[in-house]
Amino acid sequence: MVTNNSCDYQPTQYNVQTGGASGTLNNVSPSSTSGVPVISQGSSSQPIFGTAVVAGGGTGATSFNTNGAIISATTSTGALAAVSLSNQAFLVGNTSAAPTAKSFSVVSQVFSASGTYTPTSGMVYCIVEVLGAGGGGGGAKCTTNLQVGGGGGGSGAYALGVFSSATVGGSQSITIGTAGTGGTNAGGTGGTGGTSSFGSLISCTGGVGGTGSTTDSVAGAIAGGTGGTASGTGVAFSQTGNPGLNSTWTQIAGGALYVASGTGASNIYGTAGHSVITTGGASTAGIAGVQGAGGSGGLASGTSAAAAGGAGGAGFIVVREFVIS
């Protein structure tokens, strides 16, 4: 009598045999994909053809995109993935989102007139610079055969802030300070420069106008205007505006008068109106300042002579955006 046992079992062609229940042999059919190993499923389950798990996670892949970044999958044992990069920044996401490749750029928006700032799509942070307007120079007027000069206008305040897109929101109101007017030729005081503001986050007042002069004397001085000030919850750095210089006049040797009107105040962006000087020349109007700087005072020379002060420079706002898209 011949006993049938496992050694007599004939497997189907190309199958793999494994030990089954009660010592019998089972066939494991090949995978439809070549090169896939037989994987044990534990002592109580029949092995199968499948993908081998690499210790520590991953799939054991050996090739990816040339010069591409490699990231993990959504599970600790999932397949690794490649991220293609082409002049882009590689941004790491949070635990629920895969890292992505994004373009990075810096965009500037410059405001010389009041309006609304709307962030560029993809703005993540921005640097905002605010400058108040400059004050006008004082005017000058003589009633006798002498010479007088008006004081210089102060410069507007400057401030800088750094804001996230969440802080800025959908938009911010922009106010640009108007230039302080020059003092009239009747010896009027220069106008104060207007306030520039970026919503409620930054506000910079303008410089004060220089004092006008109607004083006829052999010697004297007229005060310049003070500088503006900065405020706001978003101010990271600020600079108070500079004061305008005083005008001066005095009698020099030989009886002639030397007169210098007050120079306006400059700032980091704008040049002030320079002093007007004479030792007996014609009356001369003050010089205007630019970009938040103060105007210089006017100079009056001679009987019933008069000169207006120079205007200040208008304020402005610059927004430099860091954009990811």
Secondary structure, DSSP 8 states (H G I E B T S, - for coil): -----GGG----TT-EEEE-GGG-EEEE---SSTT--EE---TTS--EE-----TTSS------STT-EEE--SSTTS--EEE--SS-EEE---TTS--EEE-EEEEEEEESS-EEE---TTEEEEEEEEE--------EE-SSS-EEE--------EEEEEEEHHHHTT-EEEE---------TTT--------EEETTTEEE--------B----SSEEE-------EE-TT-SEEE-------EEEEE-GGG-EEEE-------SS-------EESS---B------TT------EEESTT-EE--------EEEEEEEEE-
